[in-house]
Amino acid sequence: TIEASYEVNGQISPNGNVPVEYGNSQKFIFTAENGYHTSAIIVDGVELDGNDLVFASKEGYTFENVTENHTIKVEFKKSKYTITYDMNYECEDFVQHYDYQEEINYIEPLRKGYNFEGWFADEGLTKEYQNETMPAENLTLYAKWEIKEYTISANSSSYGKVSPEGDTKVIYSASLTYYFTSFKGYEVSAIYIDDEKLDKQQLADAIENGYTFKSIENNHTLYVQFEIMKFVINLSVEGNGRFYSNQNIDSVNYGDNRLFLIETDYDSYRIEVYVDDQLVSEEERNCILIENIEDDIDIDKVKVTYFDLALRKFITGINDETITNRVPVFSIEDGEYTYTHTKEPVEVQTGDIVTYTLRIYNEGDIAGY
């Protein structure tokens, strides 16, 4: 007789007290339940080990040429299985080992710029795997990722636009460029990125080329401030006078007007206004009005020339004859004023009627007088 017995989670066949005729052989087969394996085979009180255990677990154990009673007992234990975690990006796989029905402690993976969406049983990421305990099989699980999305909030003051405006959604590692448009007469005065003001060079680059958020991996804010354009008027007076204004000329708003008064040392004078070395105004008055200012103005020179007035008489007729060569001819050459006329005597007879013309001239600084 061979006494065959087993513990839980498997079977031995045949089981119980198995009669065997003298000299015959008897084979026993071991079958573990799902998730278990044959962990020990004990024959006549001696446990099989090594290759003998492996072979008997698979092929069974045979008593050959039975001539006496025997015992055989089999034990079963939970099998170990592995979970291979495929990270689904440039990262090596991770492996965990669990006993059958052991609680699974899933790995929480990390990937910069992505949100982890769960473990899936298929490469196509259609079957999410959420078992709490280990099944009786090895597993390969695949990570599903969702790229992170960030918000850039762009706003501006009045008198201009930023594009794009408002909240813009962008994905991780993307880039986004903003451009700025000022209304007429206004300009970008400041740009703040995440509440930090750009420096002078950064501001100039942003105005010319736009501002780019590169390789985005956080939320950001952008605020652009527009202000009315301001200009400077440079003004100087040359000779015999002074200018003044009751308004600021160091900071003049776009489109403003400025009135300047010229105070002279004489009652009679000529005022010449030069801009960029060009004469733009020649007025015999003591004020200059600059209207609708749209740029810096450099008034190179305001020249005040006084008049040294004199009364002159010239012969313009004898009897019925008109004399034309006695009246001076006025000319300007290289900024110099010149009066030219003949001064030769005129012959007249007693009784002739001589006609004179009286004129007032400014003889100050005039060549020829």
Salt bridges, closest charged atoms under 4 A:
GLU7 OE2 - LYS73 NZ 3.80
ASP44 OD2 - HIS70 ND1 2.71
ASP99 OD1 - LYS80 NZ 2.94
ASP194 OD2 - HIS220 ND1 2.75
GLU217 OE1 - LYS112 NZ 3.57
ASP256 OD2 - ARG258 NH1 3.96
GLU263 OE1 - ARG242 NE 3.08
ASP265 OD1 - ARG242 NH2 3.02
GLU282 OE2 - ARG270 NE 2.96
GLU284 OE2 - ARG270 NH2 3.99
GLU363 OE2 - ARG312 NE 2.50
